[in-house]
Amino acid sequence: MKTTLKLELEEAKLIIEEAKRKSEEINVLETIAVVDDGGNLIALERMNGARITGPEISIAKAFTAAGHKRSTHLFNREPNGPVLPGNEAFGIQQMLPGKFAVFVGGFPIVVDGEVIGGIGVSGGNGEQDTAVGTAALRALQEHLQPAGHEVVTDADIKK
């Protein structure tokens, strides 16, 4: 039997608060979703004025990152190449229509080497979404470090 950590609402709120703080710092309106290791939504917040498409997109990014245990933008990088006809990952987003995202802004939450959830950020460009998502991961790292846990904070997370 394996003992695992579970992402709960307290951590999801911490992640969202830091994501909003970073969003305000870089002057972008974001929607932030946090899911558990099964891709189930724990928390979602759309900043005032953020795009109305943000909730669905951020949830899909978080779901994909948690489920595939990798940052979503990696679907468009080597070694698999971009999600284009003829490449390995082509069509993967069609397997779960509306739930799967293959562009920037989804990050798995990896604690002590295990994926315990995902973060999805939608509203800015790729650089902005990445800055917001990695800031949220760093805040989780600071929160969990006193208990001896390690959180992966690199944007290119691949478990």
N, C-alpha and C positions, 0 to 999 in steps of 0.2 A: 504494500500500500504506500502511496505517496502523499506527503503533506504538501499542500499548496497554499499560496497566498491568494486572497480574493480582493479585488478592487471593490470598494464600497463608496457610498454617497459622500462621505467625508473627504476622501481623496479626489473624487470626481469634482466636488465643489472647489477644492484647492486648485486643481488643474484649470478649471474654467476661470476662476478669479485671476490667476496669473496670465492666462491667455488674453483675457480682457485688458489687463494692465498693459501688457506688451502691445496689444492692438491700439490702445489709446496713445501709447508712446510713439508708435510709428504712424499714427494717424490713418488707420484703416478700420472699417466697420466689418466685423467678422461674426460668423456663427460657429460655435464650438460644440462638438458632440463628444461624449465619452461613453464607450461601451465596455462591457465585461469581456471575458475570454471567449464567450460564446457569441459575441457580436450583438448582444442585447443592450439596448439603450439604458444607461444609468442616469445621465443628465444631458441637457441641451440648453443652450442659451443663444439667442439671436440678439445682438446688440441693437439698440435703437437706430433705425435707419439702414440696417444691413439689408442686403438683397432678400427678397421673399423666397428665392430658390435655395438659400443657404441651408435651411434645415435638412432637406432631402439630400443635398450634396454632402454636407458634413457627416451625416449619419452613414452614407455609403462609403465615404473615405475611412471612417473609423471602423466600420464593419470589415472592409477589405483588409485594412492593416492588421486587425486582430486575427481575422480568419486565415490570412496568408502569412502572417508572422513576418511582415516586411513593410517598409515604407512604400506607399503607393507609387511614388515617382520612379521607383526601381523597375516597374514594369516597362518603362521606356528607356532603359539603359542596358548596356551589355551585361552579361553575356547573352541574354535572351533577345536583345535588340528591341526596337519599339514594337508596340502592339499594332503591327501592320501586316497585311496579307503576306504569307510566306514565312513569317517569323513564328517562333515557338509559342508565344503567348497570344497570338492573334485570335480574337473571338472570345477570349476568356471573360470579358465583360458582358457577353451575351448569355453566359451560363446562368447568371442570377440577375436578370434585367432589373435595373433600378436600384440594385443593392451593391453593385460592384463598381469601384472607381479605379481607373488606371492613370490618374494624373496627380499632380503635386497636392499635398495637404493631409495625407493620412499617415499616422505613425503608430506602430505597435507600442504598447507599454510593456517593457521588458524589465522585470525585477528579479534579481538573483538568477538571471539566465532563463527565466520562464516568462512567456507572454501571458499577462494577466488582463489585458484589455487593449483598447485602441483609442486614439484621439483623431478626430476629423476637424479640419479647419477650412472654412470656405468664406471667401469675400474679397480677398486680396489677390495680388499676382502670386506666382510661385514662390518668389523670394520672401514676400510678406507672410504668406501662409506658413512657410518653413520657419521663419523667425518666431512666429507666434507659437507654433507647435513645439519647437525645441525649448523655448522659454518655459512653457508649461511642464515639459519633462524635467527640466532643471529644477523647477520648484518642487516637483514630486521627489526628486533626488534629495534635495535639502531637507524635506519633511521626513523622509524615511532613513536617511543616513544615521541619525542618532541611534536607531534601533539596529544598525549594522547591515542594512539592506543597500544593494547597489542597483541603480536605475540607469539604463542605457539612454544617453541624451544626444547621441549622434543622429543627424537627419537621415543618414543612409543605413538605417536599422534593417538588418536582415538576420533572422534567427534561423 
